[in-house]
Amino acid sequence: MRLEDGTATRSRTATTTTAEPEGRATRWLRFLLAVASGVALAVAFPPFGWSWTIPFAVGTLTLVCKGARVRTGALLGLGFGLGFFVLLLQWVRVIGADGWLVLSLVEALFVALLGAALTLVTRLRWWPLWAATLWVGVEFARSSFPLGGFPWGRLGYGLADTPLAALASVGGVPFVTFVVVLAGNLLLWAVLAGGRRVVVRAAAVAVAAALAFCGALIPLPTEGDGTATVAIVQGNVPARGIEALGRARTVTRNHLTATEDLMRDVRAGKVPKPAFVLWPENSTDIDPFHDLPTRAIVDRAVRDAGVPILVGAILDGPGPNYRRTSGVVWDPTTGPGQIYSKQHPVPFGEYIPFRRELLPYIKRLQLVGRDTYPGKEPGKIRIAGYHVGLVICFEIAYDGIVRQVADGAASQFLTVQTNNATYTGTGQPQQQFAITRLRAVEYGKAVLVASPNGVSGYIAPDGRVVAQSKEATRKVFVERVPLRTQPTLAARLGPFPEWVLALAGLAALAVAVDRRRRGVEADDEELTGATGGGTR
């Protein structure tokens, strides 16, 4: 197979060719290049943040798969996926190396399917386009399955600091993925198209560059119909890693102390009085409805603040075997009111799938305790007279959950209650904060993030970080937030762009499979690279 050959044998009739044998050294080189490009993709995400590697990494995956057998493509995709996810998800080691490696393998299997598909669609004309749609389809699949999916590592989430991020306001995060993959594969086509005229190859490079920077031309308005003054409290926790899950009342007292310090500054005129105060997820890890000492701490904080506090609380029930991870609106006059319960608890972190079968064999799962019972209603919160969208922790990565509370008039701004205490110093809090920045752009709304010990902060509607805390510190922000209900184009379109792109990828794959079955070579007079062989 000749990857360097920019011309392909063309025939308008069905032909059958024999693939050239490939040496062991060449196969190993392909595999190692696939793994290395997966690693290059991982460093595009925090804590590294080398976003410029993304188009080159995805283009390299196409390169190594192009001209390979289908099963070889699957193996190459698996190597790429392992290189990517093992590094990206290294923070899962805090829970256990076995969980880290199993999760990385499961996610890499989706990329194995992508690798196999790339070997087929790269035989079609306009293959850079079909490669990009396949990426969207695979990200959709692994964001949905199994157990509700795991969207971590979608390409768009690694582009918060680039012009491409603005495209999220047009077609959502999937559209950002599509454009960056298309740009990377157009660059690859320009390299492989050795038989083309220089002007054609230069045009492909120019289009790729235009795609990479076109977001700079998209307006991202930040003005609102008024503002709200909100305080974000990061009270800090007394431990790191698994130990941070304990000492519940100490965490609640820390947030009480930080809130009291805030109100002293308010009374001294150092900061404006907030309309309400945002506490993080697990700011009380004991049900304040049932535990009198915990309730007394929360009541004291609310009385001192004189304004509502959105409290992150673990609530008991339903029944003795469940708990709910919730946000509770706690008013200084009327007490606890509206409650939002997390809709998408984390498998093996907040509940145990197949508990009866697994618990006898994996004793460490006992640390999970009671299963988290999922909420049924979206986080549309009414607090201090404002309409606020609330999501909890990992929910920020799931399109459907965010869409429920961020679409147009559903909310005036967004809040995220999260608890990253377990992952302090691993890069996970920074990765989640980058995801949140894309959400701000996607829906054109300010986002306030509260974590017990970092990263907390305020993100403007254009994705710009206005305030951000360090990890493992106490920090309080008082921010003036724009109130916005004007929907972005992405909000109007909803999941439609993702569905169209994913279905286009499936259609191209179906055509490629049919051509392979019939032994038909690509007849590409317009946009092709090396086919590197024939029927597999």
Rosetta blueprint (number, residue, H / E / L):
1 M L
2 R L
3 L L
4 E L
5 D L
6 G L
7 T L
8 A L
9 T L
10 R L
11 S L
12 R L
13 T L
14 A L
15 T L
16 T L
17 T L
18 T L
19 A L
20 E L
21 P L
22 E L
23 G L
24 R H
25 A H
26 T H
27 R H
28 W H
29 L H
30 R H
31 F H
32 L H
33 L H
34 A H
35 V H
36 A H
37 S H
38 G H
39 V H
40 A H
41 L H
42 A H
43 V L
44 A L
45 F L
46 P L
47 P L
48 F L
49 G L
50 W L
51 S L
52 W L
53 T H
54 I H
55 P H
56 F H
57 A H
58 V H
59 G H
60 T H
61 L H
62 T H
63 L H
64 V H
65 C H
66 K L
67 G L
68 A L
69 R L
70 V H
71 R H
72 T H
73 G H
74 A H
75 L H
76 L H
77 G H
78 L H
79 G H
80 F H
81 G H
82 L H
83 G H
84 F H
85 F H
86 V H
87 L H
88 L H
89 L L
90 Q H
91 W H
92 V H
93 R H
94 V H
95 I L
96 G L
97 A H
98 D H
99 G H
100 W H
101 L H
102 V H
103 L H
104 S H
105 L H
106 V H
107 E H
108 A H
109 L H
110 F H
111 V H
112 A H
113 L H
114 L H
115 G H
116 A H
117 A H
118 L H
119 T H
120 L H
121 V H
122 T L
123 R L
124 L L
125 R L
126 W L
127 W H
128 P H
129 L H
130 W H
131 A H
132 A H
133 T H
134 L H
135 W H
136 V H
137 G H
138 V H
139 E H
140 F H
141 A H
142 R H
143 S L
144 S L
145 F L
146 P L
147 L L
148 G L
149 G L
150 F L
151 P L
152 W L
153 G L
154 R L
155 L H
156 G H
157 Y H
158 G H
159 L L
160 A L
161 D L
162 T L
163 P H
164 L H
165 A H
166 A H
167 L H
168 A H
169 S H
170 V H
171 G H
172 G H
173 V H
174 P H
175 F H
176 V H
177 T H
178 F H
179 V H
180 V H
181 V H
182 L H
183 A H
184 G H
185 N H
186 L H
187 L H
188 L H
189 W H
190 A H
191 V H
192 L H
193 A L
194 G L
195 G L
196 R L
197 R L
198 V H
199 V H
200 V H
201 R H
202 A H
203 A H
204 A H
205 V H
206 A H
207 V H
208 A H
209 A H
210 A H
211 L H
212 A H
213 F H
214 C H
215 G H
216 A H
217 L H
218 I L
219 P L
220 L L
221 P L
222 T L
223 E L
224 G L
225 D L
226 G L
227 T E
228 A E
229 T E
230 V E
231 A E
232 I E
233 V E
234 Q E
235 G L
236 N L
237 V L
238 P L
239 A L
240 R L
241 G H
242 I H
243 E H
244 A H
245 L H
246 G L
247 R L
248 A H
249 R H
250 T H
251 V H
252 T H
253 R H
254 N H
255 H H
256 L H
257 T H
258 A H
259 T H
260 E H
261 D H
262 L H
263 M H
264 R H
265 D H
266 V H
267 R H
268 A L
269 G L
270 K L
271 V L
272 P L
273 K L
274 P L
275 A L
276 F E
277 V E
278 L E
279 W L
280 P L
281 E L
282 N L
283 S L
284 T E
285 D L
286 I L
287 D L
288 P L
289 F L
290 H L
291 D L
292 L H
293 P H
294 T H
295 R H
296 A H
297 I H
298 V H
299 D H
300 R H
301 A H
302 V H
303 R H
304 D H
305 A H
306 G L
307 V L
308 P L
309 I E
310 L E
311 V E
312 G E
313 A E
314 I E
315 L E
316 D E
317 G L
318 P L
319 G L
320 P L
321 N L
322 Y E
323 R E
324 R E
325 T E
326 S E
327 G E
328 V E
329 V E
330 W E
331 D E
332 P L
333 T L
334 T L
335 G E
336 P E
337 G E
338 Q E
339 I E
340 Y E
341 S E
342 K L
343 Q L
344 H L
345 P L
346 V L
347 P E
348 F L
349 G L
350 E L
351 Y E
352 I L
353 P L
354 F L
355 R H
356 R H
357 E H
358 L H
359 L L
360 P L
361 Y L
362 I L
363 K H
364 R H
365 L H
366 Q H
367 L H
368 V H
369 G L
370 R L
371 D E
372 T E
373 Y L
374 P L
375 G L
376 K L
377 E L
378 P L
379 G L
380 K E
381 I E
382 R E
383 I E
384 A L
385 G L
386 Y E
387 H E
388 V E
389 G E
390 L E
391 V E
392 I E
393 C H
394 F H
395 E H
396 I H
397 A H
398 Y L
399 D H
400 G H
401 I H
402 V H
403 R H
404 Q H
405 V H
406 A H
407 D L
408 G H
409 A H
410 A H
411 S L
412 Q L
413 F E
414 L E
415 T E
416 V E
417 Q E
418 T L
419 N L
420 N L
421 A H
422 T H
423 Y H
424 T L
425 G L
426 T L
427 G L
428 Q H
429 P H
430 Q H
431 Q H
432 Q H
433 F H
434 A H
435 I H
436 T H
437 R H
438 L H
439 R H
440 A H
441 V H
442 E H
443 Y H
444 G L
445 K L
446 A L
447 V E
448 L E
449 V E
450 A E
451 S L
452 P L
453 N L
454 G L
455 V L
456 S L
457 G E
458 Y E
459 I E
460 A L
461 P L
462 D L
463 G L
464 R L
465 V E
466 V E
467 A E
468 Q E
469 S L
470 K L
471 E L
472 A L
473 T L
474 R L
475 K E
476 V E
477 F E
478 V E
479 E E
480 R E
481 V E
482 P E
483 L L
484 R L
485 T L
486 Q L
487 P L
488 T L
489 L H
490 A H
491 A H
492 R H
493 L H
494 G L
495 P L
496 F H
497 P H
498 E H
499 W H
500 V H
501 L H
502 A H
503 L H
504 A H
505 G H
506 L H
507 A H
508 A H
509 L H
510 A H
511 V H
512 A H
513 V H
514 D H
515 R H
516 R H
517 R H
518 R H
519 G L
520 V L
521 E L
522 A L
523 D L
524 D L
525 E L
526 E L
527 L L
528 T L
529 G L
530 A L
531 T L
532 G L
533 G L
534 G L
535 T L
536 R L
